[in-house]
Amino acid sequence: MKILFVEVVWVPGRKRLPFFQSLLLSAMSIYPTLQTRTYASATPEEHEVYLVNERFDRIDFDGDYDVVHINFVTPVAPRAYEIADIFREKRNRVVMSGLHPSALPDEAIRHADSVLVGRDELMWVKLLDDLEKGKMKKFYHGRRKVNPEDIPRIRVKSKQPLTLVDAVEATRGCTYRCAFCQDSYVCGDFVKRNVDDVIEEMRNSPRKALIFYDLSLTIDVNYTKELFARMKELNKRFACCGNIEVLYRDDELLRLASEAGCVSWLVGFESFNQKNLISVGKGSNRVEMYRDAVKKIHDYGMSVIGSFIFGFDEDDKNVFKESLDKIVSLDIDGADFSILTPLPGTPLFRKLDEEGRIITKDWSLYDKKHVVFKPKKMKENELVEGVRWLAEEFYSPLESMKRAIRCLKIGLYPSLLTLVRAPIGRRTAPRGEMV
């Protein structure tokens, strides 16, 4: 069979960049694709596999495909459904997978012939077998705990025209289960791939720079230490995610990460208010350990990119200035600022929906840059404008250059990463949009 994988769905209403700007952004992007390529890599070799990335390519709706597989997240659901409807009108079979279809399979099936619920590549293989026998079902529910041996090595190249970074996944799932995290609730339990498989996959990557798509590499520290010890021989550079309380206390992990080539840790600080953290199930974050943890990571020659979320019930309009002062005092090297977003399938969505605080279910607005619920202690416009102001202040050209220069003390790679993230941080900040 001929199978088309839609690797990236373009965000509705977003203007396409000129070709050379797209090429540069692709080259410098720290977000290469992964999930679609795991399905493509799991596809039996007797089938013909094609990938399309709508960010750079036009989708050929007149192509002769037996199956069109669309993997997508919530903010692009309207466009994904539009693509699916066009293909189905032309009598192509459409399969959907990803976080959004897994959270709302009954919605997704209205635009598809079958939906893969959860994340289990064996269910995709089963679907193809059923399809060849004329017995394809509407829903294929993945196992909560996938056998790590069934997670395929990536063998299909991305359609991004140029990228300096490749993606890898050593573990899948998370044990923390933060109330706002869609991944934790729709994609199954925590599992660890065989270290040999992960090492071999990284060895075969032609790129020197990698990013781990694991939700956290500090869940099973013994596993991660073994992985990092083995990575020394690869001479790669990489970034990964970790939880602050583990990084705060485990010097051996930090040493091994540095020796393995870690350039940066992406850390979900989320808030400086302990009540906020407890309310969303992230009470393991202790605000008082933030500063010492950042210093320790720096001491081992790695940078820190922090994630911060605004719109929690304890946040009022003063939180932005207060947070900026505290973020600056931490000496972190980069930051992601987002608006709290109750994604479908999460406890946060259920809670706010039951309280009557969800103000729209236009999924295209669920991109963490729009306000889609009623905040408790500020107005919607105050939340949007506050996050926008914070991002612009933090990523001003002067402050960004100061951080990049300061980061040279840590190393060249962390400094370059800090410099590259500045325009991305400004570009992804809210632009004053509300519902």
C-alpha positions in Angstrom: 0.0 0.0 0.0 1.0 3.6 -0.5 0.8 5.5 2.8 1.0 9.3 3.2 2.0 10.6 6.6 1.1 14.2 7.3 4.1 15.0 9.5 3.3 18.6 10.4 -0.1 20.4 10.1 0.2 24.1 9.5 -1.5 26.3 12.2 -4.7 27.8 10.9 -4.4 31.5 10.1 -0.6 31.6 10.5 1.2 33.2 7.6 3.8 31.1 5.8 7.3 32.4 6.0 9.3 33.2 2.9 11.3 30.1 1.8 14.7 31.2 3.0 13.3 32.3 6.4 11.7 28.9 6.7 15.0 27.2 5.8 16.8 29.2 8.5 14.2 28.5 11.1 14.2 24.8 10.2 18.0 24.7 10.5 18.0 26.3 13.9 14.9 24.8 15.3 15.2 22.8 18.4 11.9 21.1 17.7 12.4 18.5 14.9 9.6 16.1 14.3 9.4 12.7 16.1 6.0 11.1 16.8 4.9 10.8 13.2 8.2 9.3 12.2 7.9 6.5 14.9 4.7 5.4 13.1 6.4 5.6 9.8 9.3 3.6 11.1 7.0 1.0 12.5 5.3 0.5 9.1 6.2 -2.9 7.5 8.7 -2.5 4.7 6.4 -3.9 2.0 4.5 -0.6 2.1 5.5 2.6 0.4 5.9 5.5 2.9 5.7 9.2 2.0 5.9 12.1 4.4 4.7 15.6 4.0 5.4 18.6 6.2 2.8 21.3 5.6 5.1 23.9 7.1 7.3 23.6 4.0 5.3 21.5 1.4 2.0 21.7 -0.3 -0.1 18.7 0.3 -0.9 16.8 -2.9 -4.6 16.1 -2.5 -4.7 14.3 -5.8 -2.1 11.8 -4.9 -3.0 8.1 -5.2 -2.7 6.9 -1.6 -4.3 3.9 0.1 -4.1 5.5 3.5 -3.5 9.0 4.8 -2.2 9.1 8.4 -2.5 12.4 10.1 -0.8 12.9 13.5 -1.7 16.2 15.3 -2.1 18.2 18.5 -5.0 20.3 19.8 -4.2 23.7 18.3 -4.1 22.4 14.7 -7.1 20.1 15.0 -9.4 22.3 12.8 -6.8 22.2 10.0 -6.2 18.5 10.5 -10.0 17.9 10.1 -10.1 20.0 7.0 -7.2 18.0 5.4 -8.9 14.8 6.4 -12.3 15.8 4.9 -10.7 16.7 1.6 -9.0 13.3 1.3 -12.1 11.5 2.3 -14.1 13.3 -0.3 -11.6 11.9 -2.8 -12.3 8.4 -1.3 -8.9 8.1 0.5 -8.9 6.3 3.8 -7.9 8.5 6.7 -6.3 7.5 10.0 -5.8 9.9 12.9 -3.3 9.7 15.8 -1.7 12.1 18.3 -2.6 13.8 21.5 -5.8 15.5 20.4 -7.4 12.4 18.7 -6.4 10.4 21.7 -8.1 12.8 24.1 -11.3 13.2 21.9 -11.6 10.1 19.7 -15.3 10.5 19.3 -14.8 13.9 17.8 -11.9 12.7 15.6 -13.8 9.8 14.1 -16.2 12.2 12.5 -13.4 13.1 10.1 -11.6 9.8 9.9 -12.1 6.1 9.0 -10.1 5.0 12.1 -8.5 6.6 15.2 -5.4 5.4 17.1 -6.1 6.1 20.7 -3.0 6.5 22.9 0.5 5.9 21.6 1.2 2.3 20.6 2.9 1.6 17.3 1.8 -2.0 17.3 -1.8 -0.8 17.0 -0.8 0.9 13.8 0.7 -2.3 12.4 -2.5 -4.1 13.5 -4.6 -1.6 11.8 -2.7 -2.0 8.5 -3.1 -5.8 8.7 -6.8 -5.4 9.4 -7.2 -3.0 6.5 -5.6 -5.5 4.1 -8.1 -8.1 5.2 -11.0 -5.6 4.9 -11.6 -5.6 8.6 -10.3 -2.2 9.8 -12.0 -1.0 13.0 -13.0 2.5 13.9 -10.9 2.6 17.0 -7.6 1.0 18.0 -6.8 1.5 21.7 -3.2 1.3 22.6 -1.9 -0.5 25.6 -1.5 1.7 28.8 2.0 0.2 29.2 3.7 -0.4 25.9 6.5 -3.0 25.7 9.6 -0.9 25.2 10.9 -3.5 22.7 7.9 -2.5 20.4 9.0 1.1 20.1 10.8 1.3 16.8 14.1 2.9 16.0 13.7 5.9 13.9 14.6 5.0 10.3 12.5 7.5 8.3 13.9 11.0 7.7 12.0 14.1 8.4 10.7 16.3 5.6 12.2 19.4 7.2 14.5 20.6 4.4 17.4 21.5 6.7 17.9 20.9 10.4 21.0 20.8 12.6 19.2 18.9 15.3 17.7 15.4 15.5 15.1 14.1 18.0 15.4 11.0 20.2 13.2 9.4 22.8 14.7 7.1 25.5 11.6 6.9 27.7 7.9 7.5 27.2 5.3 8.7 29.6 5.6 10.4 33.0 4.9 9.5 36.6 4.4 13.1 37.7 1.0 13.6 36.0 0.7 17.4 36.3 -2.9 18.5 35.9 -2.2 20.6 32.8 -0.1 18.0 30.9 -2.0 16.3 28.1 0.9 13.8 27.4 0.7 12.4 30.9 -3.0 11.4 30.6 -3.5 10.2 27.0 -0.3 8.5 26.1 0.1 5.6 28.5 2.4 4.7 31.4 6.1 5.4 31.9 8.4 2.9 30.0 12.1 2.8 29.3 13.6 1.7 26.0 16.6 -0.6 25.9 19.7 1.5 26.3 21.4 -0.4 23.5 18.6 0.6 21.1 18.8 4.2 22.0 22.5 4.4 21.7 22.5 2.7 18.3 19.7 5.1 17.1 21.8 8.1 18.2 24.9 6.7 16.7 23.2 6.3 13.3 22.0 9.9 13.4 24.1 12.1 11.0 23.6 15.1 13.2 25.8 16.1 16.1 23.1 17.9 18.0 20.1 16.1 19.6 17.1 16.9 21.7 15.4 14.3 23.9 11.6 14.4 23.6 11.3 12.5 26.9 8.9 14.3 29.3 11.6 14.0 31.9 14.9 12.2 32.1 15.0 12.4 35.9 12.2 9.9 36.6 14.5 6.9 36.7 17.9 8.3 37.5 19.7 5.0 37.5 18.5 4.4 33.9 19.5 7.9 32.9 22.9 7.6 34.5 23.5 4.4 32.5 22.4 6.1 29.3 24.6 9.2 29.9 27.6 7.0 30.7 27.2 5.2 27.4 26.7 8.4 25.5 30.2 9.7 26.2 31.5 7.6 23.2 29.1 9.2 20.8 30.5 12.8 21.0 27.1 14.4 20.6 25.6 17.5 22.1 22.1 17.5 23.4 19.3 19.1 25.4 16.8 17.3 27.6 14.1 17.9 30.2 14.4 17.3 33.9 12.7 18.0 37.2 14.2 20.5 39.5 14.1 18.6 42.7 16.2 15.8 41.2 18.7 18.1 39.5 19.0 20.0 42.8 20.1 16.9 44.8 21.9 14.6 42.3 25.4 15.8 41.5 26.4 12.5 39.9 23.6 12.8 37.4 24.7 16.3 36.5 28.3 15.2 36.2 27.4 12.3 33.9 25.1 14.6 31.8 27.9 17.1 31.3 30.4 14.4 30.4 27.9 12.9 27.9 27.6 16.2 26.1 24.5 17.8 27.6 24.3 21.5 26.7 21.1 22.4 28.4 18.4 21.3 30.8 14.8 22.3 30.1 13.1 22.7 33.5 9.5 23.2 34.3 9.6 25.8 37.1 6.1 26.8 36.1 5.5 29.2 39.0 7.1 30.9 42.0 3.9 30.4 44.0 3.9 27.1 46.0 0.1 27.0 46.2 -0.1 27.1 42.4 2.3 24.2 42.1 0.4 22.1 44.6 -2.9 22.9 42.9 -1.7 21.3 39.6 0.1 18.3 41.1 3.6 19.7 40.9 4.3 20.2 44.6 7.6 18.3 44.2 8.9 21.7 42.9 10.1 23.6 45.9 10.5 27.3 45.1 13.3 27.6 47.7 15.5 25.2 45.7 15.3 27.0 42.4 18.3 29.3 42.8 20.7 26.6 44.1 19.6 24.1 41.5 20.3 26.6 38.7 23.7 27.4 40.1 24.6 23.8 40.4 23.6 23.0 36.8 25.8 26.0 35.7 28.7 24.7 37.8 28.6 21.5 35.7 28.8 23.5 32.5 25.2 23.3 31.3 22.6 26.0 30.7 19.0 26.2 32.1 15.9 26.9 30.0 13.0 27.5 32.3 9.3 27.0 31.6 6.8 29.4 33.2 3.0 29.3 33.1 0.7 32.1 34.0 -3.0 32.2 34.8 -3.1 29.9 37.8 -5.8 30.7 40.4 -3.3 32.4 42.7 -2.0 34.6 39.9 -3.1 38.3 39.8 -1.9 41.1 37.6 1.2 41.7 39.8 2.6 38.3 39.0 4.4 39.3 35.8 6.6 42.0 37.3 7.3 39.9 40.3 8.1 36.9 38.2 10.4 38.8 35.9 12.4 40.0 38.9 12.7 36.5 40.3 13.6 34.9 36.9 16.3 37.5 36.4 17.7 36.7 39.9 17.9 33.0 39.0 20.3 33.7 36.2 18.6 31.2 33.9 19.7 31.3 30.3 16.4 31.1 28.5 12.7 30.9 29.2 9.4 29.8 27.7 6.4 31.9 28.8 2.9 30.5 28.2 -0.7 31.0 29.2 -2.3 28.2 31.3 -4.2 26.1 28.8 -6.7 23.5 29.8 -6.1 20.9 27.1 -8.7 18.2 26.4 -8.1 15.0 28.3 -6.5 16.7 31.3 -7.8 17.1 34.9 -7.4 20.9 34.4 -9.8 20.8 31.5 -12.4 18.8 33.4 -12.1 21.0 36.5 -12.5 24.3 34.6 -15.3 22.9 32.4 -17.3 21.7 35.5 -16.8 25.2 37.0 -18.2 26.8 33.8 -14.9 28.7 33.3 -14.1 27.4 29.8 -15.0 30.3 27.4 -14.3 28.6 24.0 -13.8 25.2 22.5 -12.3 26.6 19.4 -9.2 24.3 19.5 -7.2 26.6 17.3 -7.0 29.0 20.3 -5.5 26.3 22.5 -1.9 27.2 21.6 -0.9 28.6 25.0 -0.9 32.1 23.5 -4.7 32.8 23.9 -6.9 32.8 27.0 -9.6 30.1 26.7 -10.9 30.2 30.3 -11.9 32.7 32.9 -8.9 33.5 35.2 -9.8 33.8 38.9 -7.8 36.9 39.9 -7.4 39.0 36.7 -9.1 39.8 33.5 -8.4 37.9 30.2 -6.7 40.9 28.6 -4.5 41.4 31.7 -3.3 37.8 31.4 -2.5 38.1 27.7 -0.8 41.5 27.9 1.1 40.5 31.0 2.7 37.4 29.4 3.5 39.4 26.2 5.1 42.1 28.3 7.1 39.6 30.2 8.4 37.9 27.1 9.4 41.1 25.4 11.2 42.4 28.5 13.1 39.1 29.0 14.0 38.7 25.4 14.8 42.3 24.6 17.9 42.4 22.3 20.1 43.9 25.0 19.1 41.4 27.7 19.4 38.5 25.3 22.9 39.5 24.3 23.9 39.9 27.9 22.7 36.4 28.7 24.6 35.0 25.7 27.8 36.7 26.7 27.4 35.6 30.4 26.7 32.0 29.2 30.1 31.9 27.5 31.5 31.2 30.9 29.6 27.9 30.8 30.6 27.0 27.2 30.2 27.9 23.5 27.3 25.5 22.9 25.2 26.8 25.8 25.9 30.4 24.6 24.9 29.6 21.0 21.7 27.9 22.2 20.9 30.9 24.4 21.4 33.3 21.5 19.3 31.2 19.1 16.4 31.0 21.5 16.0 34.7 21.8 14.3 35.4 18.5 12.2 32.2 18.9 11.1 33.4 22.4 10.0 36.8 21.0 8.3 35.2 18.0 6.3 32.7 20.1 5.1 35.3 22.7 1.4 36.3 22.7 0.7 39.3 20.5 -2.3 40.7 22.4 -4.8 38.1 21.1 -7.8 37.1 23.1 -10.7 34.8 22.2 
